[in-house]
Amino acid sequence: MKKEQLLYLLLHPITLSVIISFVVLQFLPPIFEKYSITQISKERTSTDRNTYYYDLNNNSYSEKIEVYRLENDNIVGVIVYTKGGVINQWNFNGEVLNEPSMFFDDINNDGILEIFISTLFNNTIYLSCFNPFENKYYFKEKGISDYFKRNDKIICTISKCTLYDFNNDSINEIYFSLSTGYAKQPRGMYAYDFVNDTLYKSPFGFALFENPFSFDIDGDGKPEFFGSPQAVGNSKIDDLYSDHFAWLMLLDEKMNFKFKPKKIGYFPSFTSIIPFVSNNNSYMAVLIIYSGTKEIKSSLTLYDSKGRKVKERIFDKNSEWVHSRLYTDKNNYRKLFLIYGKGEIDQFDENLEIINTYNLPKSAYGIPKEFDLDNDGELELIFSGEFGEALVITRNDFSDPTIIDISDIGRLYSFSLIEMGKNGNQLFVHGSKYSYIFKYESSILYYLEYIIYVGIFLGFFSIIVLIQKSQRYRIEKRYIAERKIAELQMKSIKNQIDPHFTLNLINSIGSLFAKQDIEKANYIFGKYSKLLRTTILGSDNILTTLKSEIEYVENYLALEKFRLQNKFEYKIEIDDSVNQKNKIPKTLIHTFVENAIKHGLRHLEVKGELNISIRKSNPDYIICIRDNGIGRAKAKELSIISTGKGLSIMNQILELYLNLEKVQITYKIIDLFDNENNSIGTEVCIDIPINETEVNTPLTPLKTLY
């Protein structure tokens, strides 16, 4: 940008008003919340069924999935609803595990999500997978592990990790973990290859494997698998991988250890592990929170793919932040956050130094769920309270927190996104006592404060405009004077163009009178009167419509054809897409048509042809005038008295038109040759940029004229 342009922009009243208003607005407090949450419905939760919403067939509408238990029959039923009603019902033996007992993913990469459900029957945990739209089971009631209830209660959770095709058969293997409370087994990471009916399990031990993650830590193109083992003290201290300790474990695709497990924490402690990428290095970020009585510090540590400690930060905080969690941006894993559990969030760099701090409401707790609630293409974050008493929804950068009171929901089971196509999305919150549906969207009231902002801006703008009024007035006067000069120049040039055609016409009339052909003479005078009328009535205008110019040219061609005793034929073709109300400079087409006859066709010894075509080539109009005349080189030899004034004047017209209307019309002249390099005519193509938004009414296009 040139210095003058930059200075103009900086001193413009709008720019100055924006800068001053921005400074003032920094001292104004927020008036309204930017986002609002509306409760759409609240229903008492059925004691015998759980509800999920998920867009299984990727059509922007969520299916409703209900899982219920027929207690007397010891049967678990799954009903899937779509917009058209119930698809079907599928039954499984036993009862469901703890929430979440169900997850959804695409096992065969066809774009349709399958339903996975885990059940317990006869002291065995089973996993099933089916496609509800095709009513097809991929596998049903595959035995995963033995499990025995504790006090007639199921305290066992299945957690989906990922789906990954490690054997390249185009069918994904399912990776998940099983963890239990108060019981020693089952605990571990699992992979199931249902095509070969092969179940892989991590080596036996008593380490808990919660919140499983998959990520390519070592950069070999294949993901590794890890979880967050907790030191809860359920097993004996000398058991294999006893849960009196927290263990760092990294598994390959067949659930084998990538390195010997490392003891990294002591009972009682909580562990959170996530991937973290920085400067093209991948790490396992490990948070260990010790809550016992010994002199053991909590820590945040980075480990590499070999289990080697790269960086460590020791914390003084202990029991008061026992529920803290690590969180990362799952788009690229390049952001490492520590959520303390009471609305405090720190972001760390690769040196484990705090680079950002965020403060949320105290009820912001745990790892947030991620949903695009307002259908804007960005994920919002949903934090639940420690006891499920409230939800805190923020943007994906933790900004604009909004709180929902759900204190009567009971135990919080799950969240689901209800997608409703063009009607947006809703949040389904499923609890043991009540289930809610909420609508999250931009607040209308929030934008009312912009009225105040606009008022401030307009106030400063008015003051600045008054100060610059005298300067603007002088600029406007100068612009008007320059425009008037340009119009006068174009009128002067038009007066130079008109004599060309008039002299040619007088020659034709003289020839007719010499032959005493009065009827033909009257015909020529009739045609000429139309041209003269058009010229006189439009003498004050520098522009004409495309339709008027075509009519002017057609009258001229008819006269010239008559004057030259039918020495040539002509054809005018106009595409239906051409809007003939568009404005062009007067005589734009006529000048080149006149040159084609004067310099090309009238010297021919054979029948001449002149073709005019007008077509639309977005966003321009292309006008081509093509003749089979003698060509420019030969015409220059014969027309020794030609001054070339027509093209010179046209060039001036186009230059002035550019200055006046800021529209650059260009043309090119093409000499035509046959295979033996003999001249066979000339073609002129004119390129006219057109602004179609200025035309309000549709036109009936002219047909081809002969």
C-alpha positions in Angstrom: 0.0 0.0 0.0 1.3 3.4 -1.0 2.1 6.0 1.7 -0.6 8.3 0.4 -3.2 5.6 0.6 -2.2 4.6 4.1 -2.3 8.2 5.3 -5.8 8.5 3.7 -7.1 5.5 5.5 -5.6 6.5 8.9 -7.1 10.0 8.7 -10.5 8.8 7.4 -13.3 9.8 9.8 -14.4 6.1 10.2 -10.9 5.0 11.1 -10.4 7.8 13.6 -13.8 7.1 15.1 -13.1 3.4 15.4 -9.8 3.9 17.1 -11.2 6.4 19.7 -14.3 4.3 20.3 -12.2 1.2 20.8 -10.2 3.0 23.5 -13.3 4.2 25.3 -15.0 0.8 25.1 -12.1 -0.8 27.0 -13.3 1.0 30.1 -17.0 -0.1 29.8 -18.1 -3.1 31.8 -19.9 -6.0 30.0 -23.7 -5.5 30.1 -25.1 -8.8 28.9 -24.0 -12.4 28.6 -22.8 -13.3 25.0 -24.4 -16.8 25.0 -27.6 -18.0 26.6 -28.9 -21.4 27.6 -32.6 -22.2 27.3 -34.3 -25.2 28.9 -36.4 -26.9 26.3 -37.7 -29.8 28.4 -37.3 -31.6 31.7 -38.5 -35.1 32.2 -38.3 -37.6 35.0 -35.9 -40.3 34.0 -37.3 -43.8 33.6 -35.7 -46.2 36.0 -35.5 -49.1 33.5 -33.9 -47.3 30.5 -31.2 -45.0 29.4 -31.4 -42.7 26.4 -28.7 -41.5 23.9 -28.8 -39.4 20.8 -26.3 -39.8 18.0 -26.2 -39.1 14.3 -25.5 -42.6 13.1 -26.0 -42.2 9.3 -24.3 -38.8 9.0 -27.4 -36.9 7.8 -27.3 -34.1 10.3 -30.2 -35.6 12.3 -29.6 -37.6 15.4 -31.2 -41.0 16.0 -32.6 -41.7 19.4 -31.3 -44.8 21.1 -33.0 -46.3 24.1 -31.4 -49.1 26.2 -33.8 -50.8 28.7 -33.8 -53.8 30.9 -36.6 -56.4 31.1 -35.9 -57.4 34.7 -38.0 -60.5 34.8 -36.5 -61.9 31.6 -32.9 -60.7 32.3 -32.9 -59.2 28.8 -31.4 -55.9 27.6 -33.3 -54.3 24.8 -32.1 -51.6 22.3 -34.6 -49.5 20.3 -33.4 -47.1 17.6 -35.7 -44.3 16.5 -35.2 -42.2 13.4 -37.2 -39.3 11.9 -39.6 -41.8 10.4 -40.2 -43.7 13.6 -38.8 -46.9 15.1 -36.2 -48.7 13.0 -36.2 -51.9 15.1 -35.4 -53.5 18.4 -32.4 -55.7 19.3 -32.2 -57.9 22.4 -29.3 -59.2 24.4 -28.9 -61.5 27.4 -28.1 -60.1 30.8 -27.9 -56.5 32.0 -25.9 -53.4 31.0 -22.7 -52.4 32.7 -22.3 -49.1 34.4 -22.5 -45.9 32.3 -21.3 -45.7 29.7 -22.4 -49.1 28.5 -22.7 -48.0 24.9 -20.6 -46.2 22.3 -20.8 -45.6 18.6 -18.2 -45.8 15.8 -17.6 -46.8 12.2 -16.2 -50.4 12.2 -16.1 -50.8 8.4 -15.4 -47.2 7.2 -18.6 -46.9 5.2 -19.7 -43.6 6.9 -22.4 -45.3 9.0 -21.8 -45.6 12.7 -22.4 -49.0 14.3 -23.7 -49.4 17.9 -21.5 -51.1 20.5 -23.1 -52.4 23.7 -21.6 -54.2 26.7 -23.6 -56.5 28.9 -23.1 -58.8 31.8 -24.6 -62.3 31.7 -23.8 -65.4 33.8 -20.7 -63.6 35.3 -19.3 -62.8 31.8 -18.9 -59.4 30.2 -20.0 -59.5 26.6 -19.5 -57.0 23.8 -21.9 -56.7 20.8 -21.8 -54.6 17.6 -24.6 -54.1 15.0 -25.7 -51.8 12.2 -29.4 -50.7 12.9 -30.0 -49.5 9.4 -29.1 -52.9 7.8 -30.3 -54.9 10.8 -26.9 -56.6 10.7 -24.7 -57.9 13.5 -21.0 -57.7 13.1 -20.6 -59.7 16.3 -23.0 -60.5 19.1 -22.3 -61.3 22.7 -18.6 -61.8 22.3 -17.2 -62.9 25.7 -14.6 -60.4 26.9 -13.9 -61.2 30.6 -15.3 -62.9 33.7 -16.8 -60.5 36.3 -18.6 -61.1 39.6 -20.9 -58.6 41.1 -20.0 -57.0 44.5 -23.0 -56.8 46.8 -25.2 -57.6 43.8 -24.0 -54.4 42.1 -22.1 -53.9 38.9 -19.1 -51.7 39.5 -17.4 -52.2 36.2 -17.0 -49.8 33.3 -16.0 -50.3 29.7 -14.3 -47.3 28.1 -13.9 -47.0 24.3 -10.4 -45.9 23.2 -10.5 -46.0 19.4 -11.0 -48.0 16.3 -7.9 -48.8 14.2 -7.2 -51.2 11.3 -3.9 -52.6 12.4 -3.9 -55.6 10.1 -5.0 -53.6 7.0 -8.1 -55.7 6.1 -10.3 -52.6 5.8 -12.1 -53.5 9.0 -11.3 -51.7 12.2 -10.3 -53.4 15.4 -11.9 -52.2 18.6 -9.8 -50.9 21.4 -11.2 -50.4 24.9 -10.5 -50.8 28.5 -12.2 -52.4 31.5 -11.9 -51.1 35.0 -13.5 -52.0 38.3 -14.1 -50.4 41.6 -13.3 -52.4 44.8 -12.6 -55.5 42.8 -9.3 -56.7 41.4 -10.5 -57.8 38.0 -11.1 -57.3 35.2 -8.6 -54.5 34.7 -6.7 -53.8 31.5 -6.7 -52.7 27.9 -8.3 -54.9 25.2 -8.3 -55.1 21.4 -10.8 -57.2 19.5 -10.3 -58.3 15.8 -13.8 -59.6 15.1 -12.9 -60.7 11.5 -10.5 -63.3 12.9 -12.3 -63.5 16.2 -9.1 -62.7 18.1 -9.1 -60.9 21.4 -5.9 -59.2 22.6 -5.5 -58.2 26.3 -2.8 -56.3 28.0 -0.5 -58.5 30.3 -2.2 -59.6 33.5 -2.0 -57.3 36.5 -4.0 -55.3 38.9 -3.2 -51.8 37.6 -6.3 -49.8 36.7 -6.4 -48.6 33.1 -8.9 -45.7 33.1 -9.5 -43.0 30.4 -7.6 -44.9 27.6 -5.8 -42.9 24.9 -4.3 -43.8 21.5 -1.5 -41.8 20.0 1.6 -42.3 17.9 4.1 -41.5 20.6 7.2 -43.0 18.9 6.4 -41.7 15.4 6.3 -45.1 13.6 3.0 -44.4 11.9 1.1 -46.6 14.3 -0.7 -45.6 17.5 0.4 -46.7 20.9 -2.1 -47.1 23.7 -2.1 -46.0 27.3 -4.4 -45.1 30.1 -4.4 -43.5 33.5 -3.7 -46.1 36.2 -4.9 -45.2 39.7 -3.2 -46.2 43.0 -6.4 -47.2 45.0 -5.0 -50.0 47.2 -7.6 -52.8 46.3 -5.0 -55.5 45.7 -2.2 -56.8 47.8 1.0 -54.8 47.7 3.0 -57.6 46.3 0.5 -58.5 43.5 1.6 -58.2 39.9 1.4 -54.5 39.0 -0.3 -53.9 42.3 -2.7 -50.9 42.5 -0.9 -49.8 45.6 1.2 -48.1 42.9 0.6 -46.1 39.8 2.2 -47.6 36.7 3.3 -46.0 33.4 2.4 -48.5 30.7 2.6 -48.1 26.9 1.1 -50.8 24.7 1.3 -51.7 21.0 -1.6 -52.7 18.7 -1.6 -56.3 20.1 -1.5 -55.1 23.7 2.1 -55.9 24.4 4.2 -53.6 26.5 6.5 -51.2 24.5 8.7 -51.0 27.5 8.8 -52.5 31.0 6.1 -50.8 33.1 7.5 -48.1 35.4 6.3 -47.4 39.0 5.5 -43.7 39.0 3.2 -43.1 42.0 2.1 -44.5 45.4 -1.2 -45.2 47.2 -3.3 -43.1 47.6 -2.8 -41.1 44.4 -4.7 -40.2 41.3 -3.1 -40.2 37.8 -4.0 -38.4 34.6 -2.1 -39.2 31.4 -2.6 -37.5 27.9 -0.4 -37.1 24.8 1.4 -33.8 24.3 3.2 -32.6 21.2 5.7 -29.7 21.2 8.4 -28.8 18.6 7.7 -32.1 16.7 8.4 -34.1 19.9 5.7 -36.3 21.3 5.4 -37.0 25.0 3.2 -38.6 27.6 2.2 -35.9 30.0 1.6 -37.5 33.4 -0.1 -35.8 36.4 0.3 -37.6 39.7 -1.7 -36.3 42.7 -0.7 -37.8 46.0 -3.3 -37.4 48.8 -1.7 -39.5 51.6 0.1 -38.6 54.8 3.7 -39.3 53.6 6.1 -36.6 52.4 5.4 -37.3 48.7 4.9 -34.4 46.4 2.5 -34.3 43.5 4.0 -33.8 40.1 3.5 -33.1 36.4 6.0 -35.0 34.2 6.8 -35.5 30.6 7.9 -39.0 29.4 9.1 -40.1 26.0 8.1 -43.2 24.1 10.8 -45.2 25.9 9.4 -44.3 29.3 12.2 -41.9 30.1 11.6 -38.9 32.1 12.2 -35.7 30.1 10.9 -32.9 32.3 9.3 -32.8 35.8 7.5 -30.1 37.8 6.8 -30.7 41.5 3.7 -29.2 43.1 3.1 -28.3 46.7 -0.7 -28.7 46.3 -2.0 -32.1 47.4 -5.4 -33.2 48.8 -7.2 -30.0 48.0 -6.8 -30.6 44.2 -7.2 -34.3 44.2 -9.8 -34.1 41.4 -7.5 -32.2 39.0 -7.2 -33.5 35.4 -5.0 -33.0 32.4 -6.7 -31.8 29.2 -5.5 -31.3 25.6 -6.7 -29.9 22.4 -7.5 -33.0 20.4 -7.0 -31.4 17.1 -3.2 -31.5 17.3 -2.4 -32.2 21.0 -0.2 -29.1 21.2 -1.9 -27.6 24.2 -1.4 -28.9 27.7 -3.9 -27.8 30.3 -4.2 -28.6 34.0 -7.8 -28.2 35.2 -7.6 -28.0 39.0 -11.3 -28.7 39.7 -12.4 -25.4 41.1 -12.5 -23.3 38.0 -8.7 -22.8 37.8 -6.9 -23.8 34.6 -3.2 -23.5 33.8 -1.6 -24.0 30.4 1.9 -25.3 30.3 4.7 -25.3 27.7 7.2 -28.0 27.0 9.3 -26.8 29.9 6.3 -27.2 32.1 6.2 -23.4 32.7 2.8 -21.8 33.0 2.1 -19.7 29.9 -1.7 -18.9 30.4 -4.1 -19.0 33.3 -7.9 -19.2 33.0 -10.5 -18.7 35.8 -13.9 -20.3 35.4 -16.8 -20.7 37.8 -15.9 -23.0 40.7 -18.4 -25.7 39.5 -16.2 -26.2 36.4 -14.9 -29.6 37.2 -13.1 -32.5 35.5 -12.4 -33.2 31.8 -14.9 -31.3 29.6 -17.1 -33.0 27.1 -16.9 -31.5 23.6 -19.9 -30.7 21.4 -20.7 -28.2 18.7 -23.8 -27.0 20.6 -24.6 -23.9 18.4 -23.7 -25.5 15.1 -21.0 -22.9 14.3 -18.3 -25.5 13.3 -16.4 -25.0 16.6 -16.6 -27.3 19.7 -17.9 -25.9 23.0 -16.7 -27.4 26.3 -19.1 -28.7 28.9 -17.8 -29.0 32.5 -19.9 -30.8 35.2 -19.9 -29.9 38.8 -18.1 -32.2 41.3 -21.4 -33.7 42.3 -23.3 -33.0 39.1 -25.0 -30.0 40.6 -24.3 -27.6 37.7 -22.9 -27.4 34.1 -20.5 -24.8 32.9 -20.4 -24.3 29.1 -17.6 -22.3 27.6 -16.1 -21.7 24.1 -13.2 -23.9 23.1 -10.8 -21.3 24.5 -12.5 -21.3 27.9 -14.1 -17.9 27.3 -17.7 -16.8 27.9 -18.7 -19.3 30.6 -22.4 -19.9 31.1 -23.8 -21.9 34.0 -26.8 -24.2 34.2 -28.3 -25.4 37.5 -29.1 -29.1 37.4 -28.9 -29.8 41.1 -32.0 -32.1 41.0 -30.7 -34.3 38.2 -29.4 -37.0 40.6 -26.4 -38.9 39.3 -25.2 -37.5 36.0 -25.1 -40.3 33.4 -24.2 -38.9 30.1 -24.4 -36.0 27.5 -25.7 -36.4 24.0 -25.9 -33.9 21.1 -29.4 -33.8 19.4 -28.7 -32.7 15.8 -31.8 -31.4 14.0 -30.5 -30.3 10.6 -31.2 -26.7 9.7 -33.0 -26.3 13.1 -29.7 -26.5 14.9 -28.4 -28.6 17.8 -29.6 -29.3 21.3 -27.9 -30.7 24.4 -29.4 -33.8 26.1 -28.3 -34.3 29.7 -29.2 -37.7 31.1 -29.4 -38.2 34.9 -30.7 -40.8 37.3 -33.6 -38.6 38.4 -34.2 -36.1 35.6 -33.2 -35.6 32.0 -32.9 -32.2 30.4 -32.8 -30.8 26.9 -31.1 -27.4 26.5 -30.6 -25.0 23.7 -27.3 -23.1 23.6 -27.0 -20.1 21.3 -25.9 -16.5 21.0 -27.9 -14.2 23.2 -30.1 -11.7 21.5 -29.8 -9.4 24.5 -26.0 -9.4 24.2 -26.2 -7.6 20.9 -28.3 -4.8 22.4 -25.1 -3.5 24.0 -23.9 -2.9 20.5 -26.5 -0.2 20.2 -24.5 1.7 22.9 -21.3 1.0 21.0 -22.8 2.3 17.8 -24.0 5.4 19.6 -20.5 6.1 20.9 -19.1 5.5 17.5 -21.6 7.8 15.8 -20.9 10.5 18.4 -17.2 10.6 17.6 -17.9 10.2 13.9 -20.1 13.3 13.9 -17.5 15.4 15.6 -14.7 14.3 13.2 -17.0 14.8 10.2 -17.7 18.4 11.2 -14.0 19.0 11.6 -13.2 17.6 8.1 -16.3 19.1 6.5 -14.5 22.0 4.7 -11.8 19.6 3.3 -14.4 17.2 2.1 -16.5 20.0 0.5 -13.4 21.1 -1.6 -12.7 17.5 -2.6 -16.3 17.0 -3.8 -16.3 20.2 -5.8 -13.0 19.2 -7.5 -14.5 15.7 -8.3 -17.6 17.3 -9.8 -15.5 19.6 -12.0 -13.3 16.8 -13.2 -16.4 14.6 -14.0 -17.9 17.5 -16.0 -14.6 18.0 -17.9 -14.6 14.3 -18.8 -18.2 14.5 -20.1 -17.4 17.5 -22.2 -14.3 15.8 -23.6 -16.4 12.7 -24.6 -19.0 14.9 -26.3 -16.3 16.6 -28.3 -15.0 13.3 -29.4 -18.5 12.2 -30.4 -18.7 15.2 -32.6 -15.6 14.0 -34.3 -17.0 10.6 -34.9 -20.4 11.6 -36.4 -18.9 13.2 -39.7 -17.4 9.8 -40.7 -20.8 8.2 -41.1 -22.5 11.4 -42.5 -20.0 11.7 -45.4 -20.5 8.0 -46.3 -24.2 8.5 -46.3 -24.1 11.6 -48.5 -22.1 9.6 -51.1 -24.8 6.9 -51.1 -27.6 9.4 -51.5 -25.8 11.2 -54.3 -25.4 7.9 -56.2 -29.2 7.2 -55.9 -30.2 10.6 -57.2 -27.9 10.2 -60.1 -29.8 7.0 -61.0 -33.2 8.7 -60.5 -34.1 5.9 -58.0 -36.4 8.0 -55.7 -37.9 5.0 -53.8 -34.5 3.8 -52.7 -33.5 7.4 -51.9 -36.5 7.7 -49.6 -35.6 4.4 -48.0 -32.1 5.7 -47.2 -33.5 9.0 -45.9 -35.8 7.0 -43.6 -33.0 5.0 -42.2 -30.8 8.0 -41.9 -33.6 9.9 -40.1 -33.7 7.2 -37.4 -29.9 7.5 -36.9 -30.1 11.2 -36.9 -32.9 11.2 -34.4 -31.0 8.8 -32.1 -27.9 11.0 -32.4 -29.7 14.2 -31.6 -31.8 12.9 -28.7 -28.8 11.2 -27.2 -26.4 14.1 -27.7 -26.2 14.9 -24.0 -25.5 11.3 -23.0 -22.1 9.6 -23.0 -23.7 6.2 -22.4 -26.3 4.1 -24.2 -27.9 0.8 -23.6 -26.6 -2.3 -25.4 -30.0 -2.6 -27.0 -29.9 1.0 -28.4 -26.4 0.5 -29.7 -27.4 -2.7 -31.5 -30.4 -1.0 -33.1 -28.1 1.9 -34.2 -25.6 -0.6 -35.7 -28.3 -2.6 -37.5 -29.7 0.6 -39.1 -26.2 1.6 -40.2 -25.5 -1.9 -41.6 -28.7 -1.9 -43.6 -27.8 1.4 -45.2 -24.3 0.4 -46.0 -25.4 -2.9 -47.5 -27.8 -0.9 -49.7 -25.2 1.7 -50.6 -22.7 -1.0 -51.6 -25.3 -2.8 -53.7 -25.5 -5.9 -51.4 -21.8 -6.5 -51.6 -21.9 -8.1 -48.1 -24.2 -9.9 -45.8 -24.3 -9.4 -42.0 -25.6 -11.3 -39.0 -26.0 -10.2 -35.4 -26.2 -12.9 -32.7 -27.0 -12.2 -29.1 -27.0 -14.8 -26.3 -30.2 -15.0 -24.2 -28.1 -14.5 -21.1 -27.1 -11.0 -22.3 -29.0 -8.2 -20.5 -29.5 -5.5 -23.1 -30.3 -2.9 -20.5 -26.6 -2.7 -19.5 -24.9 0.6 -20.3 -21.9 0.9 -22.6 -20.1 3.9 -24.2 -22.0 5.2 -27.2 -20.6 4.1 -30.7 -18.5 1.4 -29.1 -19.7 -1.3 -31.5 -20.4 1.1 -34.3 -16.8 2.3 -34.6 -15.4 -1.2 -35.2 -18.3 -2.1 -37.5 -17.7 1.0 -39.6 -13.9 0.2 -39.8 -14.8 -3.4 -40.9 -16.8 -2.1 -43.8 -14.7 0.9 -44.8 -11.3 -0.9 -44.6 -12.2 -4.6 -45.1 -15.4 -5.4 -47.0 -15.7 -2.6 -49.5 -12.5 -3.6 -51.3 -13.5 -7.2 -51.7 -14.2 -8.6 -55.2 -16.2 -11.5 -53.7 -19.3 -11.5 -51.4 -18.5 -10.1 -48.0 -19.6 -11.3 -44.6 -19.8 -9.5 -41.3 -20.8 -11.3 -38.1 -21.4 -9.7 -34.8 -21.7 -11.9 -31.7 -22.5 -10.8 -28.2 -22.2 -13.3 -25.3 -21.7 -13.4 -21.6 -18.5 -14.8 -20.1 -18.9 -14.2 -16.3 -18.5 -11.6 -15.2 -17.9 -9.9 -18.5 -19.6 -9.4 -21.9 -17.6 -10.3 -25.0 -18.5 -8.6 -28.3 -16.8 -9.9 -31.4 -17.0 -8.3 -34.9 -15.6 -10.6 -37.6 -15.3 -9.9 -41.3 -13.9 -11.7 -44.3 -12.4 -8.6 -45.7 -9.0 -7.9 -47.2 -7.2 -7.6 -43.9 -5.5 -4.7 -42.2 -2.2 -4.9 -44.1 -3.9 -4.7 -47.6 -6.4 -2.1 -46.4 -3.5 0.1 -45.3 -2.0 0.0 -48.8 -5.4 0.8 -50.5 -6.7 3.4 -48.0 -3.9 6.0 -48.4 -6.1 8.8 -47.2 -7.1 7.0 -44.0 -6.0 8.8 -40.9 -6.8 6.1 -38.3 -8.8 8.7 -36.5 -11.6 6.2 -35.5 -9.5 4.0 -33.3 -7.6 6.9 -31.9 -10.8 8.6 -30.8 -12.1 5.2 -29.5 -9.0 4.8 -27.4 -9.6 8.3 -25.9 -13.2 7.4 -25.2 -12.2 4.2 -23.4 -9.6 6.0 -21.3 -12.0 8.8 -20.3 -14.7 6.1 -19.6 -12.2 4.4 -17.2 -11.6 7.7 -15.4 -15.3 8.4 -15.2 -16.9 5.1 -14.4 -13.9 3.1 -13.1 -14.6 0.4 -15.6 -11.9 -0.7 -18.0 -13.1 -1.8 -21.4 -10.5 -3.5 -23.5 -10.3 -4.8 -27.1 -8.0 -6.7 -29.3 -7.8 -6.9 -33.1 -6.9 -10.2 -34.6 -5.7 -10.7 -38.2 -7.1 -13.9 -39.7 -5.1 -16.1 -42.0 -5.7 -19.4 -43.9 -3.4 -22.4 -43.9 -1.3 -20.8 -46.7 -0.9 -17.6 -44.6 -3.2 -15.6 -46.8 -5.3 -12.9 -45.1 -8.9 -13.9 -44.8 -10.3 -11.1 -42.7 -10.2 -9.4 -39.3 -11.8 -10.0 -35.9 -12.2 -7.5 -33.1 -13.2 -8.7 -29.6 -14.3 -6.3 -27.0 -14.3 -7.2 -23.3 -16.8 -5.2 -21.2 -17.0 -5.7 -17.4 -20.6 -5.7 -16.4 -22.2 -5.1 -12.9 -25.4 -7.1 -13.1 -26.6 -5.9 -9.7 -27.5 -2.6 -11.2 -30.2 -4.1 -13.4 -33.5 -4.7 -11.5 -35.9 -6.0 -14.2 -35.5 -9.0 -16.5 -35.3 -8.3 -20.2 -36.7 -10.1 -23.2 -33.5 -10.7 -25.2 -33.3 -9.6 -28.9 -33.4 -12.4 -31.4 -30.9 -12.9 -34.1 -31.1 -10.0 -36.6 -30.4 -10.4 -40.3 
